[in-house]
Amino acid sequence: MFESASFVLFAVTLPFASLLLALRSGLQRAYCYSLPVLPLPALMIALLSDPGWLLSLPGLLHGGLWGMDDLRRAFLLLTAMLWLAAGVFALGYMKGYLKADNLRRFCVFWALTLAGNLGLTIAEDIASFYGFFALMTFAAYGLVVHEGTDEANRAGRVYLVMAVGGEMAILAGLLMAAQLAGSDLLADLPATIAGAEQRGLIMLLLLAGFGVKAGLPLLHFWLPLAHPVAPTPASAVLSGAMIKAGLLGWLVTLPFGEVSLPGWGDLLVIVGAVGSLGGAVLGLRQQQPKTVLAYSSISQMGFITLMVGAALASADVVVTLFAVMALFALHHGLAKGSLFLATAMTLPRSRIGQWLMWLLVALPGLSLAGLPFTSGAVAKLAMKEVLKPDHFAFAAAPYLPALMSAGAVATMLLVWRFLWLQRAVGKIGRNPVAMWVGWGLSLAGSLILFWYLPWHGAVPEKTWPTAITGEAWSLIWPILMATLMAAVAPRSVRQR
């Protein structure tokens, strides 16, 4: 049922249908309450349908083709779950805006961005994929500038300039590859690009175009500007789900598995290292919790870029690396979404309640750092296993373990910086029930959903507690080192 043509069409078109609620101002309260419902059908598809289905839409543009494999399933699960949690959270967060004129505008851009984000995840033809990707990109501008402050408008201008540049690069790369392939399907592009005379140019366009969304170094400037000024539910989906669309764009277009490209692997490992460590250094200098989280996303995407580089360098390990990247994206997206939502939560009045809440706030951050028995530990162990230097023959391979260890320390330092700043701005009060539920959904999703999907052997089934126990020290020492550095740093500053 859940992979039937009618249900898939319903899941993708429901956000568009919700725009009818914007036609009358008296329906804006109902529109707001519809936000959590919009991603539910897509979440049901991700959870309950079997991968491998295809939906042909001959009347769509040049003939659409939508479908789902294991890779797209992971991205659809992340996207739908995070938009659901953020949508529930928005019910409480936007409570003060229920009678405001800009609530309807927020709901319209929310629905359009969601539609694009969901659609690109299951699109297998070039026209549908690019159309949904562009819709997500430009509709998100309305979420960035929603507050209408000077900072929001400035962030919106930077976002729009970089978005236009990125979309132009993506469109040029896709058109060049499609013309050479003589096909409208994404599945035909990797082999075509691998053998193309203009392979370097096409890959550069696609890497840069999707890299704007993924926050590559020098293409990241919109991220630390847009995340702090957007409404908190929008920040969660911007960082947790939308930047992963850039990663998916790479995975479905670049010539993975078709040819080994060690030169490109070396380049992307360098770029990933700069993003991972440079993002952390810049993040530690920030004064706003949401800005720290934005730089943390840049840093975490640097980890993923390391794996993208390794996959381009060695065609033999692509299947396993794809599984690990999907796992890492699912883990990071939900954990980071939970952290962003926590920035808008107020603290309970009781001391015990405050300590309990700080523990819950810290949990997804510790997961990002690889705390044993969390999704982060599983993702980092899988990444460590697949990126062993003896698996690769490109120049940067021997440095991968050291880069991963340094990145783990940097991640924990950013977590402590975020918690320190959040503690300084935290207020005591009562949160609407919807905010508790939305935050709880994202937190629970980050702890549970990574178990749901098959990972092609990248994560041993039913044996990960044993694996983590054996590797506990490799997970714990970066956390301890970063904690020691975080404890010593303020004292060193005071002594000067």
FENBELDA-V315241 format. One record per run of one state. SS is the DSSP state (@ for helix, = for strand, . for the rest). FROM is the first residue (numbers start at 0). TO is the last residue. If there is no record, write none. Layout:
BEGIN
SS:FROM:TO + SS:FROM:TO
END
This chain:
BEGIN
.:0:3 + @:4:22 + .:23:23 + @:24:37 + .:38:38 + @:39:47 + .:48:52 + =:53:56 + .:57:62 + =:63:66 + .:67:68 + @:69:96 + .:97:100 + @:101:121 + =:122:122 + .:123:123 + =:124:124 + @:125:143 + .:144:148 + @:149:180 + .:181:183 + =:184:184 + @:185:194 + .:195:197 + @:198:213 + .:214:219 + @:220:228 + .:229:230 + @:231:252 + .:253:260 + @:261:282 + .:283:287 + @:288:312 + .:313:313 + @:314:341 + .:342:345 + =:346:346 + .:347:349 + @:350:367 + .:368:373 + @:374:385 + .:386:387 + @:388:390 + .:391:395 + @:396:424 + .:425:426 + =:427:427 + .:428:431 + @:432:450 + .:451:462 + @:463:469 + .:470:470 + @:471:494 + .:495:495
END
